[in-house]
Amino acid sequence: MPTPARLSVALILMLCCSGLTRAADVDPTEFLDERTGATITVVHDPLVFAYERSSLAANARDYISLTAVEVDRSGKLQTYLVGYIWSTIDRRNHSAAPDQSGKPLDLLADGRQIQLVAVAEFPKDLQDQQKMLAPPASHVLRAAYPATRELMRYNAGSRSLALSFALDSQDEDAERESYTPWGDGKKALIAFVARTDSFK
């Protein structure tokens, strides 16, 4: 019959192993882009935000996801948030969704407003949509937003996150649409920050 001491050790090992399993479930992936030679580290799950459009249909939503990515180009590191914009709404009988792919996004993290500005040309290293966690939607817009490591850490440690953008980016008083979190990508972002920080 196992002694109490052996049972305690077994319990600790079980808890440790289950913790490692949970951590492994959200570990980022790393691959070599054969076209550019860059090493890419990609978060396991993106941050996903949704905007309810119940006036169009039940459970109708537009979505924006942000995939955290680090690109190592021969030792030169650049981090991005790759944004994908898509919808579950069949818009053949409704107005078109606003095209936000080239406009700035405002990320609100614990009350701090951070503007994300897309690069003019989508990076060649980030073309593989499957590896960049693009959604399996029929129509997807994309943009790449350069992001600092400090921003990645801040987002990972924040208690609340939201996205918004102005429908008319040229008008400061224009109507805004606010997207709230959908799903749980924070654990994966925390693991991404831990992995990329550990090699620097």
C-alpha positions in Angstrom: 0.0 0.0 0.0 1.5 3.4 -1.0 2.7 5.5 1.9 1.3 9.1 2.4 4.7 10.4 1.3 4.6 8.5 -1.9 1.0 9.6 -2.5 2.1 13.2 -2.1 4.9 12.8 -4.5 2.6 11.2 -7.1 0.1 14.0 -6.7 2.7 16.6 -7.2 4.0 14.9 -10.3 0.4 14.6 -11.7 -0.2 18.3 -11.1 3.1 19.3 -12.7 2.6 17.1 -15.7 -1.0 18.4 -16.2 0.4 21.9 -15.9 3.0 21.2 -18.6 0.4 19.7 -20.8 -1.8 22.8 -20.5 1.3 25.0 -21.3 2.2 22.9 -24.3 -1.4 23.2 -25.6 -0.8 26.9 -26.2 2.9 26.9 -27.1 3.8 29.0 -30.2 4.9 27.3 -33.4 8.1 28.1 -35.3 9.0 27.4 -38.9 11.4 28.5 -41.6 9.9 30.4 -44.5 11.6 28.7 -47.5 10.9 31.6 -49.8 12.6 34.3 -47.7 14.8 32.3 -45.3 13.2 34.0 -42.3 12.4 32.1 -39.1 8.8 32.8 -38.1 7.4 32.3 -34.6 3.6 32.3 -34.5 1.3 32.4 -31.5 -0.8 29.3 -31.0 -4.2 31.1 -31.0 -5.0 34.6 -32.1 -6.8 37.3 -30.2 -10.3 37.4 -31.6 -12.8 40.3 -31.3 -16.4 40.5 -32.4 -19.0 43.1 -33.3 -22.6 42.1 -32.9 -24.9 42.9 -35.8 -28.2 41.5 -34.5 -30.1 44.0 -36.6 -29.1 42.0 -39.7 -29.6 38.5 -38.4 -29.6 36.4 -35.2 -26.1 35.7 -33.9 -24.7 37.8 -36.8 -21.2 39.2 -36.1 -18.2 40.7 -37.8 -14.8 39.6 -36.5 -11.2 40.9 -36.3 -8.4 38.6 -35.2 -4.9 39.5 -34.3 -2.1 36.9 -34.7 1.1 37.7 -32.8 4.2 36.9 -35.0 7.9 37.4 -34.7 10.1 37.3 -37.8 13.8 36.7 -37.6 15.5 37.9 -40.8 19.1 36.9 -40.3 19.2 38.1 -36.8 17.0 41.2 -37.4 13.8 40.8 -35.4 10.5 42.3 -36.2 7.2 41.6 -34.4 3.8 42.0 -36.0 0.1 41.7 -35.2 -1.4 40.2 -38.3 -5.0 41.2 -38.6 -7.8 39.3 -40.3 -11.2 40.8 -40.9 -14.1 38.5 -41.7 -17.8 37.9 -41.0 -20.4 35.2 -40.6 -23.0 37.4 -42.3 -24.2 36.7 -45.8 -24.2 40.2 -47.1 -25.8 39.6 -50.5 -29.0 41.1 -49.0 -27.3 43.6 -46.7 -24.9 46.5 -46.8 -21.3 45.7 -47.3 -19.0 45.4 -44.3 -16.6 48.4 -43.8 -13.2 47.7 -45.3 -10.9 48.2 -42.4 -7.8 46.4 -43.8 -5.8 49.5 -44.6 -7.1 51.8 -41.8 -5.6 52.2 -38.3 -7.1 50.1 -35.5 -7.3 51.4 -31.9 -6.5 48.8 -29.4 -7.8 49.6 -25.9 -5.8 47.7 -23.2 -6.7 48.4 -19.6 -7.8 51.9 -20.6 -4.7 52.6 -22.6 -5.4 53.4 -26.2 -2.8 52.2 -28.7 -3.1 52.9 -32.4 -2.1 50.1 -34.7 -1.1 51.3 -38.2 -0.8 48.8 -41.0 2.3 48.6 -43.3 1.6 49.6 -46.9 2.8 46.3 -48.3 2.0 43.0 -46.6 5.3 41.3 -45.6 6.4 38.4 -47.9 7.3 36.3 -44.9 3.7 36.3 -43.7 1.9 35.1 -46.8 1.1 31.6 -45.6 -2.5 32.2 -44.3 -2.8 28.8 -42.7 0.3 29.2 -40.6 -0.7 32.8 -39.8 -4.0 31.4 -38.4 -6.3 33.0 -41.0 -10.0 32.2 -40.4 -11.7 29.6 -42.7 -14.0 32.2 -44.1 -14.9 32.7 -47.8 -14.0 36.4 -47.8 -11.1 37.6 -45.6 -9.3 40.9 -45.5 -5.8 41.1 -44.0 -3.3 43.7 -42.7 0.0 43.6 -40.9 0.6 45.9 -37.9 4.2 46.4 -36.7 4.2 45.9 -32.9 6.9 46.4 -30.3 7.9 43.7 -27.8 6.7 46.1 -25.0 3.3 46.2 -26.6 3.1 42.4 -26.8 4.0 42.1 -23.1 1.5 44.9 -22.2 -1.3 43.1 -24.1 -0.4 39.8 -22.5 -0.6 41.3 -19.0 -3.7 43.4 -19.5 -7.0 42.4 -17.9 -9.2 43.9 -20.6 -8.8 44.3 -24.3 -11.0 45.8 -27.0 -10.7 47.1 -30.6 -12.3 50.0 -32.3 -12.0 51.9 -35.5 -13.5 55.0 -37.1 -15.8 54.4 -40.0 -14.3 57.5 -41.6 -10.6 57.6 -40.7 -10.3 61.2 -42.0 -12.9 62.5 -39.6 -11.9 62.6 -35.9 -15.6 62.8 -34.9 -16.7 59.9 -37.1 -18.8 57.1 -35.8 -16.8 54.2 -34.3 -17.3 50.5 -34.2 -16.1 48.7 -31.1 -15.2 45.0 -31.1 -15.2 43.0 -27.9 -13.2 39.9 -27.0 -14.5 36.6 -28.5 -12.8 33.4 -27.2 -9.7 33.2 -25.1 -6.4 33.9 -26.9 -4.7 35.5 -23.9 -3.1 32.3 -22.7 -1.5 31.7 -26.0 -0.3 35.3 -26.2 1.3 34.9 -22.7 3.1 31.8 -23.9 4.2 33.6 -27.1 5.7 36.4 -25.1 7.4 34.0 -22.7 8.9 32.0 -25.6 10.1 35.0 -27.6 11.5 36.8 -24.5 13.4 33.7 -23.4 15.6 33.6 -26.5 16.7 37.3 -26.3 
